[in-house]
Amino acid sequence: MAVLNSNPEILLRKRKNADRKRIEKQEAAHEKLLKQKRQRKLNQKKKFIRAETLVSNFKSNELEKKRIRNLTKKQQKDKLSQEDDVEATEGDAKLLFIIRIPNHTKGLKIPNKASKILNVLKLTQTNTGVFVKATPSTFALLNLIAPYIIIGKPSLASIRQLFQKRACILTPSEDENEPAKVTKLDNNQLVEDKFEDLGLICIEDLVHEIINLTENFISITSWLLPFKLNPPVNGWGPQAKLAKLIYSEENSKKSISLSQDFILSEVEDIDKIIDQQN
């Protein structure tokens, strides 16, 4: 009958060897990922780019910069008249849901002004959405990022659907050295712990505050992470863009010029888009 070796020193040595091998495997896997990442970057730099592509990207960037300059000049001219009507129009705020879409041209570099606005709205990734309390001054900023977003007024059902499926927050990690982790907002206790002082105890309270644009709107939306949506079934490719252009030409005669003003228009069926991408 075989006798198991129960010597503490041998067991401790085996345990240390197992831990060492596990750490070595993890480090090797991490090093392999870094090597693959460096290789992809190197291949991207060595990738051949046609001259026509470079010219097209340069012209697209120049047109976008021109659009931003022209729109900024126009807003500065209208600034004096808008300041006189601030008090009258401040109460005209309404709820909008903004969805980030891919750039309308490949190789386009977003200008600094538009990029800063997208960063403030936390719309740095495509197919993400946020709630915004829109005022006349807000629309002036949204016009600068009009080619990169679609906006619309969501219904109560769409807001509830977004919270049920896509609401996430950042929660601090137990270890101070580790970054905060993303947590799905599916527990009323999280809401109560955060907004107990404001009298909010459940997710439905957050929905009520957002739909009614209360004074707690900013604190709630800043706590929430952008809603990550699925890409649309038709995608954002050339055929989908062509279908949208044909639809817009049939229903409106307004022309769009990237060198002047890219018209910011609200989507009437934003609920349908949310339902497709949710």
C-alpha positions in Angstrom: 0.0 0.0 0.0 1.5 3.3 -1.1 2.0 6.0 1.5 1.4 9.6 0.5 4.3 11.9 1.3 3.0 14.3 3.9 6.3 16.1 4.5 5.5 19.8 5.0 8.7 20.9 3.3 8.0 18.9 0.2 4.4 20.1 0.0 5.5 23.7 0.4 8.1 23.3 -2.3 5.5 21.8 -4.7 3.1 24.6 -4.0 5.8 27.2 -4.6 6.8 25.5 -7.9 3.1 25.5 -9.0 2.7 29.2 -8.2 6.0 30.0 -10.0 4.9 28.1 -13.1 1.5 29.8 -13.1 3.0 33.3 -12.8 5.5 32.4 -15.6 2.6 31.3 -17.9 0.7 34.6 -17.2 3.8 36.7 -17.9 4.5 34.8 -21.1 0.9 35.2 -22.2 1.0 39.0 -21.4 4.3 39.3 -23.3 2.9 37.5 -26.3 -0.1 39.9 -26.4 2.3 42.9 -26.3 4.4 41.4 -29.0 1.3 40.9 -31.2 0.2 44.5 -30.6 3.6 45.9 -31.5 3.6 43.7 -34.6 0.2 45.0 -35.7 1.3 48.6 -35.2 4.4 47.9 -37.3 2.4 46.3 -40.0 0.0 49.3 -40.0 2.9 51.7 -40.5 4.3 49.6 -43.4 0.9 49.2 -45.0 0.8 50.7 -48.5 -1.6 53.6 -48.9 -2.6 54.7 -52.4 -2.0 58.3 -53.4 -5.7 58.8 -54.2 -6.5 57.8 -50.6 -4.1 60.4 -49.2 -5.6 63.1 -51.4 -9.1 62.1 -50.5 -8.3 62.1 -46.7 -6.6 65.5 -47.1 -9.6 67.1 -48.9 -12.1 65.6 -46.4 -10.1 67.1 -43.5 -9.9 70.5 -45.2 -13.6 70.5 -45.8 -14.4 69.6 -42.2 -12.0 72.3 -40.9 -13.7 74.8 -43.2 -17.2 73.7 -42.0 -16.1 74.3 -38.4 -14.6 77.7 -39.2 -17.7 78.9 -41.0 -20.0 77.6 -38.4 -18.0 79.2 -35.6 -18.0 82.6 -37.4 -21.7 82.4 -37.9 -22.3 81.5 -34.2 -20.1 84.5 -33.1 -22.2 86.8 -35.3 -25.4 85.6 -33.8 -24.0 85.6 -30.2 -25.2 89.1 -29.4 -28.7 88.5 -30.4 -28.8 85.2 -28.6 -27.6 86.7 -25.4 -30.6 89.0 -25.4 -33.0 86.1 -25.6 -31.3 83.8 -23.1 -33.8 84.4 -20.3 -36.7 83.8 -22.6 -35.4 80.6 -24.1 -33.7 79.1 -21.1 -37.0 77.4 -20.1 -37.3 75.7 -23.6 -35.0 72.8 -22.6 -36.0 69.3 -23.8 -34.7 65.8 -23.5 -32.6 64.4 -26.3 -30.8 61.1 -26.8 -27.6 61.4 -28.8 -26.1 58.4 -30.6 -22.5 58.5 -31.8 -22.1 57.2 -35.4 -18.9 56.4 -37.4 -17.2 59.3 -39.3 -18.9 60.1 -42.6 -15.6 59.7 -44.4 -12.8 57.2 -43.9 -9.5 58.7 -42.7 -11.2 61.8 -41.4 -9.5 63.5 -38.4 -12.0 65.2 -36.2 -11.1 68.8 -35.5 -10.1 69.8 -32.0 -13.3 71.8 -31.2 -15.6 68.9 -32.3 -13.4 66.4 -30.5 -13.5 68.3 -27.2 -17.3 68.4 -27.4 -17.5 64.6 -28.0 -15.2 64.0 -25.1 -17.3 66.2 -22.8 -20.4 64.2 -23.8 -18.4 60.9 -23.3 -19.1 60.0 -27.0 -15.6 58.8 -27.8 -16.8 55.4 -29.2 -19.2 54.7 -32.0 -22.6 53.2 -31.2 -22.8 54.8 -27.8 -25.5 57.1 -26.6 -26.1 59.6 -23.8 -29.0 61.7 -22.5 -28.7 65.5 -22.9 -30.7 68.4 -21.6 -30.9 70.4 -24.8 -31.2 74.2 -24.6 -30.6 76.8 -27.4 -27.0 77.2 -26.3 -26.6 73.4 -26.3 -27.8 73.2 -29.9 -25.0 75.6 -30.9 -22.5 73.1 -29.7 -24.3 70.1 -31.2 -24.1 71.8 -34.6 -20.4 71.5 -34.5 -20.6 67.7 -34.1 -23.6 67.2 -36.4 -21.8 64.9 -38.9 -20.9 62.4 -36.1 -24.2 62.1 -34.2 -27.9 61.5 -34.6 -30.3 63.0 -32.1 -34.0 62.6 -31.2 -36.4 62.8 -28.4 -36.9 59.4 -26.7 -40.1 58.1 -25.3 -40.6 56.9 -21.8 -40.6 53.3 -23.0 -37.3 53.7 -24.8 -35.7 55.2 -21.7 -36.9 52.3 -19.5 -35.6 49.8 -22.1 -32.2 51.5 -22.1 -31.9 51.3 -18.3 -33.1 47.7 -18.2 -30.6 46.5 -20.8 -27.7 48.9 -21.2 -27.3 51.0 -18.0 -23.8 50.7 -16.5 -21.8 52.6 -13.9 -18.2 52.6 -12.5 -17.7 51.2 -9.1 -14.5 51.5 -7.1 -12.4 48.3 -6.8 -11.6 46.8 -3.4 -7.9 47.1 -4.1 -6.8 50.7 -4.3 -4.2 49.9 -6.9 -6.7 48.5 -9.4 -8.9 50.7 -11.5 -12.6 51.0 -11.1 -14.7 48.3 -12.7 -17.8 48.6 -14.9 -20.9 47.3 -13.2 -24.3 46.8 -14.7 -27.0 48.9 -13.1 -29.5 46.2 -12.2 -29.7 46.7 -8.5 -31.8 49.3 -6.7 -29.3 49.2 -3.8 -26.7 50.9 -6.0 -29.1 53.8 -6.6 -30.0 54.1 -3.0 -26.3 54.1 -1.9 -25.5 56.9 -4.4 -28.6 59.2 -4.2 -30.1 58.5 -0.8 -29.5 62.2 0.1 -31.6 63.2 -3.0 -34.5 60.8 -2.1 -33.9 58.4 -5.0 -34.0 54.8 -4.0 -34.6 52.8 -7.2 -33.9 52.8 -11.0 -37.5 53.9 -11.8 -36.7 57.1 -9.8 -33.8 57.8 -12.2 -36.1 57.3 -15.2 -38.6 59.8 -13.7 -35.8 62.3 -13.0 -34.5 62.1 -16.6 -37.8 62.2 -18.4 -38.9 65.3 -16.4 -35.5 67.1 -16.6 -35.3 67.8 -12.9 -32.4 69.6 -11.2 -30.8 66.1 -10.5 -30.5 65.5 -14.2 -26.8 66.4 -14.5 -25.7 64.4 -11.4 -27.5 61.3 -12.7 -26.2 61.5 -16.3 -22.7 62.1 -15.1 -22.9 59.0 -12.9 -24.1 56.8 -15.7 -21.7 55.5 -18.3 -22.6 56.0 -22.0 -25.1 53.4 -23.2 -23.3 50.9 -25.4 -25.6 49.9 -28.3 -25.3 47.3 -31.0 -24.5 48.3 -34.5 -27.6 48.6 -36.7 -28.6 45.6 -38.8 -28.0 47.5 -42.0 -24.8 48.9 -40.7 -23.3 52.2 -41.5 -21.8 51.1 -44.8 -22.2 52.7 -48.3 -25.5 50.9 -49.1 -27.1 52.1 -45.9 -25.9 55.7 -46.5 -27.2 55.6 -50.0 -30.6 54.4 -48.8 -30.7 57.3 -46.3 -29.7 59.8 -48.9 -32.4 58.6 -51.3 -35.0 58.8 -48.4 -33.9 62.3 -47.4 -34.0 63.5 -51.0 -37.5 62.2 -51.5 -38.8 63.8 -48.3 -37.0 67.1 -48.3 -35.4 69.4 -50.8 -32.7 70.8 -48.5 -29.2 70.4 -49.8 -26.3 69.6 -47.5 -22.8 71.0 -48.0 -20.0 69.9 -45.9 -18.1 73.1 -46.7 -20.9 75.2 -45.2 -23.4 73.9 -42.7 -24.1 70.3 -42.0 -27.7 70.5 -40.9 -28.5 69.2 -37.4 -31.9 67.6 -37.6 -33.8 65.6 -35.1 -34.7 62.0 -36.0 -38.4 61.5 -35.6 -38.1 57.7 -35.1 -35.3 57.7 -32.6 -37.3 55.1 -30.6 -37.1 52.7 -33.6 -33.3 53.2 -33.9 -32.9 52.6 -30.1 -35.1 49.4 -30.4 -33.0 48.1 -33.3 -29.7 48.7 -31.6 -30.7 47.8 -28.1 
